[in-house]
Amino acid sequence: MDFNPPPELTAYLAELDAFIEKEIAPLQARDDNQRFFDHRREWARTDWDAGGLPKHEWEELLGKARKLADQAGHYRFALPKAYGGKDGSNLWMAVIREHLAAKGLGLFNDLQNEHSIVGNNPFVLMLRDFGRPDQQTLIGDMLDRGAFRPTFGLTEPDHGSDATFMETRGVREERNGEAGWRINGEKMWTTGMHAATHCCLFVRTAGEDGDARGITAFLVPAHAPGVKVEEYLWTFNMPTDHPRVSFTHVWVPDSAMFGPEGGGLSIAQHFVHENRIRQAASSLGAATYCIEESIKYARARRPFGKALAENQAIQFPIVELSTQAEMLRLLIRKTAWEMDQMSKVEVEKRLSDKVSMCNYWANRLVCEAADRAMQIHGGLGYSRHKPFEHIYRHHRRYRITEGSEEIQMRKVAAWLFGYVGPRKKAFADMDKV
């Protein structure tokens, strides 16, 4: 059993660091782009007069960084070689995402909007695995030309985690001799709708509330008649690109269907484990950054003539956070490595509980680490001149999104007590009593 990262991975981390120093750091320093990362960041990023949307200059800067990363061969790292990627594994992606997040705030990896020089791009694999041959061309449109920019319409105003209780409805309707569907409903948190060309919209087309079957995905043009952004929801961390969107008598042809009719939830779940393990690694990296910055400050700060670090009230909370980070790092990397040894179907059947453990605990840990960093740094830590409040405000959302921590814990509990998963058979006799 070898816990050392492969030499090739260590070398790639150094390559990423060199790329950041050569290409990304100068871009961040140019034209006062630092305003997007220092104490002015929320003001600089947000167009307060346009519903709180991201400013054009901010999104343009992110686009420039992604283009540089793509040209250097980093941005598509996790994608198959057929799409210009490097077949990056879950283990490598976990280590990379932790490494980048541990550097703190920067243009190289701004997690507020899932921006990174090493991208995630789950929709590419969704198109590969569920798209018809004519929809496969959208991969090139998305990666190479930016002509296809999808968003995700799953959550509803009255239904969050309970996606099977979906009120958005689709009924068959022919128009001008062409078969299609008429859709009515509302979606929440349709992130990126302001810049999207299409919404991957999940609609109940058959079955009853609570049925997993009967939900169908459609690629609906973002500006189709009847599609309306009702409001942009202002959040703990601004800017916002999370709107509530209504779909009123929106008609789409059969060709807009994405994946099997009635099998849309399998698309929604297709990349959930990869997303969760990578996001957990990012939260771990950000937590590590907060811990290390707290240690350095506590050694340098000298109230009452001695280093702040000499006080056990400072030492012990950092000891606990560091211990948790070390244990979590091992679990994340072991889980990511195990994911690489099996198919997606097997991950769902054999490893889903471990992914949930990683995700909910990492998201909780980073919030605790950021809060402790603010406390140790005192008034300066509370100010926006330090990044801890931004880290807290950003990562606090992941205790709700990507499956709330209660949902994650419920899944772990179901596996532990044998209601689902590998232990179900062992407890079967007890259920008969």
N, C-alpha and C positions, 0 to 999 in steps of 0.2 A: 504494500500500500504506500503510494508516494503522494505526499501532499504538496510537493513543489509544483508551481506552475510550469508547463512545458517551456523550454528555452525559446521556442518560436513565439509563444505568447508574450513572454517578457520582452523579446525583441520588438514585437509589434507595438507594445505599449510605449516603448522608447521611440518608435517611429511616429506614433501619434503625437507624443510630446514635442518632437522636433518639428512636425508639421504645424502644430499650434504656435510654437515660437516663431516660425518662419512666415506663416501665412495669416493665421487667425489673430494673433496678438497685435500685429501692425494694423490690421483692419479695425480692430476694436479701438485702437488708439487714434485712428484717423478721424478728422472732421468732428471732433468732440463726441464720437460714438460712445465714449465712456459714460456719457450721461444716461445711457440705457442700463447701466450696471451699478452706478454709485448711488448716493442718497437721493438723486433725482429720478431714479428708475421708474417709479410708478407714474409720475407726472410725465416723463419723457415718452413712455410707451403708450399712454392712453390718450385717445381723442375724446375728451370729456364732452364735447359738443356734438359728437356723432354717436350718441348712445353708449359711450364707453368702449367703443371698438379700438382695436390696436391701431396705432398711427401707421400711415403708409411708410414713413421713413424707417420705422422699427421692423416691419415685415420685409421691407426691401433689404435691410441689412442682414436679416436672417437668411434671405434668399441668396445673397452674395456668399455668405459663409458656406451654405449647403453646396453651392456651385463649385466653390474651391475644393471642398471635401470630395465631391463627386469626381472632379477632374483628377484629384490625387489618388482616387481608388479606395477611399475610406467610406464614403456615405452609404454605399450599397453592400457593405461588408457582409451583412447577415443574409443577403439574398443569394439564390442559386447563381451559379456561374452563367447560366443561360440568360440571365437578366443583368449581367455585368457585375455580379457580386462575387464573393469569395467563399460561399457555402459556410459562413460563420456559424459555429456551433452555439448551443445554449450556454455551455460553460464559458466559452470565450466571450460571448456577449455579456454575461453576468460580470465577469472580471473587468471587461472594458468599461461597462456602464458604472461600476463602482469606482474605478480608477478616475474617470472623468468627473464624476460628481464630487469626489473627495478633493478636487482642486478648488471647489467653491464656485462663486458666480463668474460667468464669463461667456463670451460668444461661442466658445467651443462646445458648450453643453448647457443651454438654458432650459431647464426642465419645465418652466412655466407653461410652455406651449409645445412640449415634446420635441424641441429642437436639439439636434446633436450632430456633430460631424460624423458620427456613426449612427445611421438612421435605423428605425425600427421597420417602418413600411409594411404593416401586416396586410394591407389591402392588396398588395401584389400577389401574395400567396392565396388570398381568397379568390382573386380572379383566376389564378392558375388552377385552383382545385375545384371551383364551382362554376366558372364562366364558360359559356358556350364558345365554340371556335371564333365566332364573330366578335365576342366580347374580349377575347384574348388580346386583341390589338390595343385595348385600353391600357394595357401595362406599359407599352411604349409611349402612349399618349401621356401617361402620368409621369413616368420617370424621365423621358427624354425631351418631351415638348411642353409639359405642364398644361396640356390641353384637356386633361381629365383630372379633376380635383374632387374626390368624393368626400362626403361627410356621412355621419351615421345617425339614423333616426330610429331609435329603439325605445328609450325611456319616454313615458307619458306623464302629463301633469298629475294624474291620480294614481299612477302605477310606476313605481321605481324598480325595485328588485324583482317584483312579481310580473315578469314580462309575459307570462302566459295569460294574464288577465289584461288583454290588449283591446282597447276600445277603437283604435283606428281600423276601419273596415274597408275591404275591397270587394266589389261585386262585378260580375261579368257584364260588359256593355259593349256593343258593337257601334262603331262610328264610321260613317262613310264606307261601309262595307268591310271594315277592318276590325278583327276581334281584339278586345282589350279589356281594361278594368277601370272602373270609376272608384276613386279613393276619397274617403272622408275621415278626418281625425286631427289630432294635435300631437306634437312631440316636444319634449323638453331637452335642454342641454345638447342641441344639435350643433356641436362644436365645429367651428370653421364655415358655417353656412354663408357668411358674408363674402367668402372668396371661393365657394364651391361651384362646380359646374353641375354636380349631381348629388342627390341624397340617396344613400342606400336605405330605403324605407321599409320597415317591417310592418306588415299589415295582416290582420286576420282575414283569411279568405274562406275558411271553413271551420267546423268544429265549434266547441263551446268554451266559455271562459274556463281557464285552468288547463285546457288541453295543450300539450306540447306540440302536437301535430295541428296543421291547419293554419300556421303562420307562414306567410310567403314574403320574400324580399324582392323589391323592385328598385331598379336604378332610375329614379325620377329626376328629370332635369330640374335644376334648382330654380329656374325662372319660368317654369311651366305655368300656364293659367291656373289660378286657384291656389298657388303656393305663396304664402305670405309670412314674413317674419313679424310676429306680433310684438315682441319686445326682446331686448337683450338684458339678461339677468346679471345685475351687478353683483360681484362676488367679493369674498374676503381678500382676494388678490386680484388686482386690476392690471391690465385691461381685461375686458370680457369679449369672448367670441362665442358665447354660449346662449343662443336664443331659444325662445319658445316659438315654434313654427306651426301654422295651421295649414291644413290641406283640405280645400273645399271643392268638391266635385272635380278633383284632379283626374284627368283621363290619361292613361298610358296604354300603348299597344302591348300585345303579348310578348313582343321582343324585348320589352323592358324588364321582364321577369329575370331574376338573378338567382340561379340555383334551382332546386326542385320545388315544384308547387307544393305548398304545405310543409316544406322542410326548412323553412327559413331560420329556425333557431339553431340548427347545426352550423349555419354560417356565422351567427352571432357568437357561438362558442368556439369557433374554429381555431382562433389564435389566443384564446384567453390564458392558457397556461404560460405560453411564451411571453405574453405581455406582463403577466403578474410576476414572473421570476425576474424579468429584466427591470421592472419598476421597483421590485424589492431591493435589487442590487443598487439601484440609483439612490433609494432612500438610505440604504446602509452607507453608501459613499458620502452622502450629505451629512449623515449623523457623525461619521468619522471626522469630517471637516470641522464640525462644531466642537467635537471633543478635543481635537488637536489644537484648535485656536484657543480654547479655554485653558488648556495646559500651558501654552506659551504665554498667554496673558497673565495667568496666575503666578508664573515664575518671575515675570518682569515687574508686575505691580507690587509696590512696597508700602502698604498702609501701616501706620504706627511703627515704621522702621524695619519691618521684616516682610519677606515675600509672602504674598497672599497664599501661595501654594503650601506654606507650612501649616496651614489650618486644616484640621481634619474635616471641618464642615465643608471645605472646598474639595479635599482629597476624596472623601468617601463616595459622594455622588458620582464623581468622575470615574472612580474605580468600578462602580456598578455599571455605568454606561459602557465603559470599555470592555468589561467582562461580557456583557450582553452582545456587544458588537462582534467580539471574537467568536462567540458561540454561533451567532447568526451567520457570520461569514462562512463558517464550516458547513452549516446546514444549506445555505443558498448554493454554494459550489457543489456540494454532494448531490443536491436535488437537480441542479442543472446538468451535472454529469450524467445522472441516471436518466434524465429526459433524453439525452443524446443516445442512449442505448436502446431506445424503444420507439415504437410508432406513436402517433398522436392518440390513437384509440387505446393503446396500452397505458399511456400517461394518464388518461382519464380514468382508467380502471384501477391502476396500481399506484399512482403517485399524486393524485389530485389533492389529497389531504396535506401532503408535505409542501406543495406549492402554496396552498392557503396559509399554512403555518408561517412560511417565509414572508408572505406578502403582508399579512395583518401585523405581524410583530415588527417588521422593518418600518412600516408606516407609523406605528406607535413610537418606536424607538427614536426616529428622527425628530418627531415633535418633542419628545422629552429632552433630547440632546440640544435642540435649538432653544428650548425654554431654559435649560440649565446654563447654556452659553450666555443668554441674556442676563441671567441672574449674576453670574460670575463677573461679567463685564460691567455690571452696574448700569448707571444712567446711559453710558455710551452704548451698551448692549441693547438697550431699549430704543435707542435712536436709529434712524435709517442710515446712519453713517457706518454701521456694521450690517452685515448681510443676514443676521440671525432671524430678525423679524420677517424678512422676505422668505427665508427658508421655511420658517414655521408656517406662515400663511399659505405658501404654495403646497407643502407636503401635507398639511392638515386635510386637504380635500381628498387625498388618497385613502383616508380612513373611511370615506363614504363612497367614492367612485371606484371603478374596476371591481365592484363587489365590496360592499361595506364590510368592516371588520366583524360585525355581527354575523353577516352571511358567511364569511370565511370561517369563523369559529363554529358556526352551526354545521358547516360541512365537515370540519375536523371532528366534531363531536359525533356526527352520524357515522363516521368511519370508526372511531374509537369504540362506540357502543354497538357496532354491528348492524345498524339500520340500513346501511348501504356499504359497498366496498367489499374487500376481501374477507372481513370477519362476519359477514352476513350469514354465511352458511353455518359457521360455528355456533351462532346464537339462534339458529332457526328453531331448535327444539324448545327453547325458552319462550319463543313467541307463541307456541301452541298452547301454553299453560293458561 
